Amino acid sequence: MRSDLIDLEVEYVHSTAAAILVRDGDKEVWIPKSVVEYDADLARVGKPITITLPERWALDKGLI
């Protein structure tokens, strides 16, 4: 069985109770926390983080 989840390295910008804001190059994208996994303890503004999310979602938002 193939998983549709992928890992991406992006720059952490901000988070709210419902979503995180990340930057991929010069594009900023809000990602609902319901579709993404990341280590919030490692998230620092302006620093790279690895996020895990469905491939289709990343494609739709232009992250890949």
NORWO-V215288 format. One record per backbone hydrogen bond with DSSP energy under -0.5 kcal/mol. CO is the residue of the C=O (numbers start at 1). NH is the residue of the N-H. If there is no record, write none. Layout:
co: (CO,CO)
nh: (NH,NH)
//
This chain:
co: (4,6,8,8,10,10,11,12,14,18,19,20,20,21,21,22,23,23,24,24,27,29,31,32,32,35,37,38,39,39,40,44,47,49,49,51,52,53,54,55,56,57,58,58,59)
nh: (55,53,10,51,12,49,23,46,21,33,16,22,31,13,14,29,11,25,26,27,24,22,20,35,36,54,52,40,42,43,43,47,12,10,51,8,37,6,58,59,60,61,63,64,62)
//
